[in-house]
Amino acid sequence: MADEFREGDIIIVDPDQEARSGDMVVVRNGDAEATFKKLTKDGNDWWLTPLNRQYAAKLMPKDAVICGRVMAKIPKPAFY
C-alpha cells in the first residue's frame, strides 16, 4: 500500500460515500485523532491496515468513526 500513496500526495475524501471492505478510509478515534487506513471486514469484525507494512492491522476500536472514503489521489506536486 505504501507504493500506492506517497508522502505529499493529496487525497480526496467523500464523507457521504459508504465505506466497504477494501476501501481506503479516514477514521477518527475516540481522542478525535484522524488516521488514513485500509478498511477490511473479516466475519463481523472490521480491521484497519496501516499504509506502512511494518505495522500490523488492528481491530477497529468501538469508538472509531469513519469520516469518509478516499475517492481519488492527486500525486505529490513537483514543486512540493
N, C-alpha and C positions, 0 to 999 in steps of 0.2 A: 504494500500500500504506500510505503514511503516514496516509491518511484512514481506513483500516481500524482502525489501532491508534494510540492517543494516549498520550503520557507520563502515567503514573499508572494506566493500565489494568492489570488483573491477568489473567495468562494461566494456564490450566490445562494442564499438560504431562503426557502419559502416556508413560512410558519403555518401556512394553510394546507400544505400537502401532507397527507397521512404518510408516516414513515412505515416502511415494510422491511422485513428481514433482508439484509444485504445492502441496504441504503447507508450512505454516509449521512450523519446527523450531527447537529449541535445539541448538546444535552446540558441542562443546568442541574447541579446537585442541590442539596438542602442548604448549603452555605452560600448559595447564589453565585457559585463559580461556574463558568461555562467551559465545555470541552468539546472537541471535534473528534468523533469516533465512528467506526463502522458498527451498525446495529445488526445483531444476529439473533434469531429465535431458535431455541432448542427445546422442544416439548412446550412446556408452559413458561419456560424461563427466557428472559431477554438478556443478551450479553453485549458488552461494549468492548470492541477491539481497538487498541491504540494504533495510530499510524506507524509508530516506531516498533519494529518487530522484536526489539529487545525486551519489550514489556508484554506480559500476558493479558489475555482477555479477562474481564471481570464481570461478574453478575451485576446487572444494572440495579443500583440501590432503589429501594421502595420510594424514597423521597425525590428521586430524579424526575425531571420533566423534560420531554423532548421539545426543544424550542423550534425546530424546523428541520426540514430535509434539504440536503445540498442538491441543488438543481443544475449548477454549472460551475466551471472553474475557469478563471482567466489566468493564463501563465504570468509569472512574475515579470513585470515590465523591465526592459533592458536598462532603463535609466535608474532603476531602484538601487 
